[in-house]
């Protein structure tokens, strides 16, 4: 049973970093006028690729109505 605890403790920083990146991406998305929750979920799935997409995509155009 101890080997499972060791395995979980080694991967903990990875999950913390991935979650932090998702929160940062949500804030970045809201700053660009996009949905923060959607980008948070996308970031949980795709991580740094979602960050790259957020940085490269232009701001959405203003709505007429």
Secondary structure, 3 states (H helix, E strand, C coil): CHHHHHHHHHHHHHHHHHHHHHHHHHHHHHHCCCCHHHHHHHHHHHCHHHHHHHHHCCCCCCCCC
